[in-house]
Amino acid sequence: MTVTRMCAACREVKEKTLLVRIVRYKGDASVDLTGKACGRGAYICKNGECIKKARKSRALERSLSCGVDARIYEKLEELVANGE
């Protein structure tokens, strides 16, 4: 049985391993590379289009109910560029 999650930007259901988790813990958002950090999580595809769409539509902010700093989007773009 595979674990699936929905991308906050494109709303497609994909395997959890194909997505990156963004977590809100104590009011701060951060990238969770382990997928096991405490807090409210939102997932986003590992591609540039979904990251751009999430930034434009503020999808992560809505999913996490907190502000998402530009550094989070930069970190996501870096992960995509490095192929992680």
N, C-alpha and C positions, 0 to 999 in steps of 0.2 A: 504494500500500500504506500503510495507516494503522498507526501505532505504538500498541499497546495496553498497558495496565498494569492490575493488580488493586488495588482499594481495600482497604486493610488492615482497615477496619471492616466494610463490607457484603459484601466478597469478590466484588463484581461487576467484570467486565472491561469497561473503558471506554477511550475514546481518551485518550492521554496529555495532550492539551490540556484535558480536562475535569477533571483531577486536580491536586492540589498535592503537590509532592515535599517530604518531610522527610528530611534527610540527617544521618547520624552521621559525624563526622570527628574523629579523635583523641579519642574519648570524649564529645564534646559534640554534642547534637542542635540543629538549626536549620532554619528554613524556607528552602527553596531556590526562589526565584521564577524563576530562570533555567532550572532543570532540568538544569544542567550542572556543578554543584559536585562536587568530589571527595568520595568517601566512599560509604558504604552508604546506599542510599535506600529509602524506603517512600512509598507514595502513598495519598492520601485524597481522597475526593470533595469538591467545593466546595459542600457543603450542611451546614447545622447539625445535622441528624440524624446524619450519619456522624461528625461531630466529637464529638458527645455520646456516641455509641456507642463510638468509639475511646477516649475518655477513661475511660468506665466499665469497658470490658473490657481496658484497657491494651494494646490492639492495637499501637500504635506502639512501645511499650516492648518487646514481644515481637519485633516485626519488626526493630527496630534493635539489640536486645540491649544496651540502655542506658536510663537514666532519661530521661524526657521532662519537662522543666520545665513548670509551669503557664503560663509566659509563651508557650510554643509554642502551646498550645491557645488562649490569648487572641489571639495573632496570627492564627491560623486563623479564629477567630470574627470578627475584625475584617475579614479579607479577604472572608469571605462576606457580611458586612453591607454592605461597600462594593461588592459585586458584581464583584469581580475574579476 
